């Protein structure tokens, strides 16, 4: 049995950096955002349902999904957000479960940005790892990589789970406020810890 850790955190917290460090250690990694992008890429399974739900205006003249238009719609329209999630989440869940079945390791990581906000994903994991960072650091990181304004980033953060909500559900919290070298050391220690506890669990169930 492979045990699964749900890796989550707010925008700009460094989730992807942590996931990449675990992957370098040979830990199986499933990325929910990558799955979502593949479902909405050319010939993706979600394209026809999205067109049926929101219309042709969500697509450009070549038939490709206009991600900016869709993102703007769901960000400003709570009902549209619920509709899109009801469409996408079951497809994402099916893809995650398929990748879980193919894994052969003591433990694996599933990066799910909206894990805290969506209980639908909780049964996929045995443990939750929250990546945490100071709000000012999150904002600086997102500005540097995306070009979004501070106001836009704060709006996004306001629509995500807050620190208290994440801490309430977290089994582990990894603070990511400093350098990549320090982050790497923390991931190494967590990796050793996870190998120990999950190997022990496997021995108890065998």
Secondary structure, 3 states (H helix, E strand, C coil): CCEEEEEEECCCCCHHHHHHHHHHCCCEEEEHHHHHHHHCCCCCCCHHHHHHHHCHHHECCCCCECHHHHHHHHHHCHHHHHHHHHHHHHHHHHHHHHHHHHCCCCEEEEECCCCCCCHHHHHHCCEEEEEECCHHHHHHHHHHHHCCCHHHHHHHHHCCCCHHHHHHHCCEEEECCCCHHHHHHHHHHHHHHHHHHHHHHHHHHC
